[in-house]
């Protein structure tokens, strides 16, 4: 059972890693992607993905609107 709101997907064949909170991205699993990390905190998921991408020289992808939401909430709080 998936518990974290934000998931880190990986596609080793393509050398890509994606941070996503979008439920529709679960369909990527059918295309060969795997979930390697989950967290309710976007920053934790992003940092995990960034570190993984750096270690393995993968392309890191994320949704700017999710990052923007997190940054906006940080400014409000």
C-alpha positions in Angstrom: 0.0 0.0 0.0 1.4 3.4 -1.0 1.4 5.8 1.9 3.3 9.0 0.9 1.7 11.8 -1.0 4.9 12.4 -3.0 6.5 9.5 -4.8 9.9 9.2 -6.4 9.7 7.2 -9.6 12.7 5.8 -11.4 13.3 4.4 -14.9 16.8 2.9 -15.0 16.6 2.1 -18.6 16.0 5.8 -19.5 18.2 7.1 -16.7 15.4 9.3 -15.3 13.9 10.0 -11.9 10.7 11.9 -11.2 9.2 13.4 -8.1 5.4 13.5 -8.3 2.4 13.9 -6.2 0.0 13.3 -9.1 -2.0 10.1 -8.9 -2.1 9.8 -12.7 1.6 9.2 -12.7 1.0 5.9 -11.1 0.3 4.7 -14.7 4.1 5.1 -15.3 4.5 1.8 -13.5 2.9 0.1 -16.5 5.6 1.7 -18.6 8.5 0.3 -16.7 8.9 2.9 -13.9 9.2 1.9 -10.3 8.5 3.8 -7.0 11.7 3.9 -4.9 10.6 6.4 -2.2 7.5 8.0 -0.8 7.0 10.8 1.6 4.3 13.3 2.7 6.8 16.1 2.5 7.7 17.3 -1.0 11.2 18.6 0.1 12.1 15.2 1.6 11.1 13.4 -1.6 12.9 15.9 -3.8 16.1 15.7 -1.7 16.0 11.9 -1.9 15.5 12.0 -5.7 18.2 14.7 -6.1 20.8 12.7 -4.2 19.9 9.5 -6.1 20.1 11.3 -9.4 23.5 12.8 -8.5 24.9 9.4 -7.4 23.7 7.7 -10.6 24.0 10.5 -13.1 20.2 10.4 -13.9 18.0 13.2 -15.2 15.9 14.6 -12.3 12.4 15.8 -13.1 9.6 17.3 -11.0 6.5 19.4 -11.4 7.2 23.1 -11.0 3.6 23.7 -9.7 4.2 21.2 -6.9 7.5 23.0 -6.0 5.7 26.4 -6.2 2.9 25.2 -3.9 5.5 24.0 -1.3 7.4 27.3 -1.5 4.3 29.4 -1.3 3.1 27.5 1.8 6.5 27.9 3.4 6.3 31.7 3.0 2.8 31.8 4.5 3.7 29.8 7.5 
